């Protein structure tokens, strides 16, 4: 099971990215195409832009991913900055 708390812990432990309490992670609830399947850089950028718009503006701490696959999330930082994040759930 993957949720925003588990994702924050992975960011902190593996990438040494510690988010403040007012910065949060919003997960897109459905698996997406593998970014490797997208043909060119423009297609990938358009896909990520649209997916970021699809993710709800409110943080959803109750969302739990239970299906294996590729997912995207956005990290909302201070100042309204948004950072896209692609990750893979490899086991349940």
N, C-alpha and C positions, 0 to 999 in steps of 0.2 A: 504494500500500500504506500502510495506517495501522496503527500499533501504539501501545503506551503511551508509548514514547519520543517518537514524532512528536507525539502529543497533548500531552505535557509541554512540548515545544518550542514548539508553537502557543500554549499557555497563557502561556508566558513571553514570547514575542515579541509577540503581538497584544494580550493582556490584562494584561501585566505582572504575572502571577501566578507566582512562583517557589516551587516546592514543595521542601521539605527532602528529604534522602535517605531518611528513614524515612517520608515521606508518599508514597503511591503512587496510581496510577490503575488501576482495574479496568474493562475494557471488556466490555459484553454482546456475545457473539459473533454475534448475529443481528440483522438489520434490524428496526426496530419501526415501528408506525404513525406517521404524521406527527402531531405533537401538535396540529396545526391541525384534524385530523379528529375529535378528541375534542370532544364537544358542550359540556360544562360543566366548571367548575373542580373539582368533586368527582370526576368521572370521571377527569380528568387526574391529580389527586392520588393516587387509588387505583391508577391505571395505573403511575405512577412508584414508588409504594411497593412494589407487587408486583414490578416489574422490578428494583428495588434488592435485594430479597430473593433474586431468581433469580441474581444475579451471584455467582460463587464468592467465598468469604471469603478465599481465598489469592490473592495477586497472580499474574498470568499474563503474564509478559514476552514469551512466545513467540507470543501471539495476534496475528495479522495480518489486518486486514480488507481484502478485495480486491473486494468487491461495493459498487456505488454504492447509497446509501440513507441513511435516518435511523437513528442509533444512539444508545444511551445508555451512559454510564459513571458510575462513582462514584469520587469522590476521597476517599480515606481520610486524614484529618488526625490530628494528635496529639490524644490525649484521646478517641479513639474517635468523633470527629465524622465524619459522612458528608455529602458534598455531591453531589447529582445533577448530571449534565452531559449535555445533549443536543447532538449535533453531526451534521453531514451530510457524508458522503463524496460529493464531486461528480464526481470523475474517478478512474480507476484508474491 
